[in-house]
Amino acid sequence: MKIAILGAGNVGIPLAKAFAAHGHAVKLANSRGPETLRELAASLGVTAAWTADAVRDVDVIITTVNLNSYAAIRPLLDGVPDDVPVIDTGNYHPYRDGHITAIDDGQIEAHWISEQLGRPVTKAWNAVLAQTLAEKGAPAGTPARIALPVAGDDPDARRLAAELTDITGFDPVDIGGLDNTWRAHPGTAAYCTELPREALLQAVERADRRHAPLRRDLCMQAFVSFGDALDRESTVRLHRAITLTPDPA
Ligand SMILES: NC(=O)c1ccc[n+]([C@@H]2O[C@H](COP(=O)([O-])OP(=O)(O)OC[C@H]3O[C@@H](n4cnc5c(N)ncnc54)[C@H](OP(=O)(O)O)[C@@H]3O)[C@@H](O)[C@H]2O)c1
């Protein structure tokens, strides 16, 4: 498969590495241009590209950027055929993105992102810590394999997102259309809690929309306050504690 990844940060890098390791042709782009990515791209076995070149002649585009970057990406998609799915990893964090009134007022993030890009997105990998993505992937069938939600309105794109999630080492769990994505937003029990399939399904089912923004901000405050002192396991425990998620172990 030919895959474009827009965003070469914490999430884009492990995705690129996993796809390349499975024999896919990956073009990786950031906002500053391929020269800034050459060495990294060579080490991952992918091609560094300008954003405009990355999105040309590919089977799927993955956007993995902060929320204030979508406006710059939108014009790149103008010439991209409608049947090329866009899979997105983005989450709204007011601490980082500033306040977005529409989302604060209740618009589902994925709908807001789709509007920004001018085409529907499918969601994947938004509910996993980047470090988990980089280090905790496991082959299908591994007991207690970490499961990740996949959502979107186009069933074919959702199937593709599930296939790619599996390639990166995680059990894909189809949670339905974009209207359901709030169930795995930051501040919910499905977000960065590293649950296996059944526990994730329960978390998605019991998601608490009202308290999610407050819990999202509490997690972020702790994350910022503790900095490097908070390793991956402590971060997962923190998310479980704040979202009242039972430890599945
Ligand atoms: N970090 C996590 O644990 C995690 C987990 C799940 C989901 N997410 C979500 O995934 C998204 C990405 O997170 P991240 O932590 O990977 O962010 P990050 O490390 O800050 O990386 C963002 C990347 O986006 C690139 N970028 C910015 N504007 C761009 C543009 N117009 N075109 C192409 N690339 C552009 C940046 O390139 P330059 O450096 O050149 O500007 C950078 O490579 C966020 O929405 C985040 O909330 C993050």
PDBQT file of the ligand as one rigid body, heavy atoms in Angstrom, charges set to zero:
ROOT
HETATM    1  N1  LIG A 301       1.584  12.398  21.596  1.00  0.00    +0.000 N 
HETATM    2  C1  LIG A 301       0.684  11.472  21.896  1.00  0.00    +0.000 C 
HETATM    3  O1  LIG A 301       0.872  10.659  22.828  1.00  0.00    +0.000 OA
HETATM    4  C2  LIG A 301      -0.583  11.357  21.084  1.00  0.00    +0.000 A 
HETATM    5  C3  LIG A 301      -1.316  10.175  21.159  1.00  0.00    +0.000 A 
HETATM    6  C4  LIG A 301      -2.472  10.039  20.377  1.00  0.00    +0.000 A 
HETATM    7  C5  LIG A 301      -2.889  11.083  19.579  1.00  0.00    +0.000 A 
HETATM    8  N2  LIG A 301      -2.166  12.249  19.554  1.00  0.00    +0.000 N 
HETATM    9  C6  LIG A 301      -2.650  13.330  18.712  1.00  0.00    +0.000 C 
HETATM   10  O2  LIG A 301      -2.031  13.180  17.428  1.00  0.00    +0.000 OA
HETATM   11  C7  LIG A 301      -1.697  14.468  16.902  1.00  0.00    +0.000 C 
HETATM   12  C8  LIG A 301      -0.185  14.549  16.706  1.00  0.00    +0.000 C 
HETATM   13  O3  LIG A 301       0.424  14.427  17.985  1.00  0.00    +0.000 OA
HETATM   14  P1  LIG A 301       2.011  14.365  18.143  1.00  0.00    +0.000 P 
HETATM   15  O4  LIG A 301       2.251  14.204  19.609  1.00  0.00    +0.000 OA
HETATM   16  O5  LIG A 301       2.606  13.407  17.176  1.00  0.00    +0.000 OA
HETATM   17  O6  LIG A 301       2.404  15.859  17.709  1.00  0.00    +0.000 OA
HETATM   18  P2  LIG A 301       3.878  16.433  17.470  1.00  0.00    +0.000 P 
HETATM   19  O7  LIG A 301       4.896  15.513  18.050  1.00  0.00    +0.000 OA
HETATM   20  O8  LIG A 301       3.841  17.851  17.931  1.00  0.00    +0.000 OA
HETATM   21  O9  LIG A 301       4.033  16.372  15.889  1.00  0.00    +0.000 OA
HETATM   22  C9  LIG A 301       3.263  17.169  15.056  1.00  0.00    +0.000 C 
HETATM   23  C10 LIG A 301       3.824  17.039  13.676  1.00  0.00    +0.000 C 
HETATM   24  O10 LIG A 301       2.947  17.725  12.782  1.00  0.00    +0.000 OA
HETATM   25  C11 LIG A 301       3.757  18.388  11.815  1.00  0.00    +0.000 C 
HETATM   26  N3  LIG A 301       3.007  19.429  11.145  1.00  0.00    +0.000 N 
HETATM   27  C12 LIG A 301       2.561  20.605  11.621  1.00  0.00    +0.000 A 
HETATM   28  N4  LIG A 301       1.908  21.293  10.648  1.00  0.00    +0.000 NA
HETATM   29  C13 LIG A 301       1.947  20.501   9.544  1.00  0.00    +0.000 A 
HETATM   30  C14 LIG A 301       1.487  20.647   8.214  1.00  0.00    +0.000 A 
HETATM   31  N5  LIG A 301       0.821  21.738   7.825  1.00  0.00    +0.000 N 
HETATM   32  N6  LIG A 301       1.720  19.648   7.335  1.00  0.00    +0.000 NA
HETATM   33  C15 LIG A 301       2.401  18.528   7.707  1.00  0.00    +0.000 A 
HETATM   34  N7  LIG A 301       2.867  18.347   8.958  1.00  0.00    +0.000 NA
HETATM   35  C16 LIG A 301       2.658  19.320   9.857  1.00  0.00    +0.000 A 
HETATM   36  C17 LIG A 301       4.906  18.902  12.632  1.00  0.00    +0.000 C 
HETATM   37  O11 LIG A 301       5.977  19.246  11.775  1.00  0.00    +0.000 OA
HETATM   38  P3  LIG A 301       6.987  20.446  12.131  1.00  0.00    +0.000 P 
HETATM   39  O12 LIG A 301       7.716  20.003  13.345  1.00  0.00    +0.000 OA
HETATM   40  O13 LIG A 301       7.815  20.563  10.916  1.00  0.00    +0.000 OA
HETATM   41  O14 LIG A 301       6.105  21.648  12.372  1.00  0.00    +0.000 OA
HETATM   42  C18 LIG A 301       5.211  17.651  13.467  1.00  0.00    +0.000 C 
HETATM   43  O15 LIG A 301       6.013  16.770  12.750  1.00  0.00    +0.000 OA
HETATM   44  C19 LIG A 301      -2.225  15.490  17.904  1.00  0.00    +0.000 C 
HETATM   45  O16 LIG A 301      -3.505  15.926  17.521  1.00  0.00    +0.000 OA
HETATM   46  C20 LIG A 301      -2.300  14.712  19.192  1.00  0.00    +0.000 C 
HETATM   47  O17 LIG A 301      -3.277  15.219  20.076  1.00  0.00    +0.000 OA
HETATM   48  C21 LIG A 301      -1.011  12.389  20.260  1.00  0.00    +0.000 A 
ENDROOT
TORSDOF 0
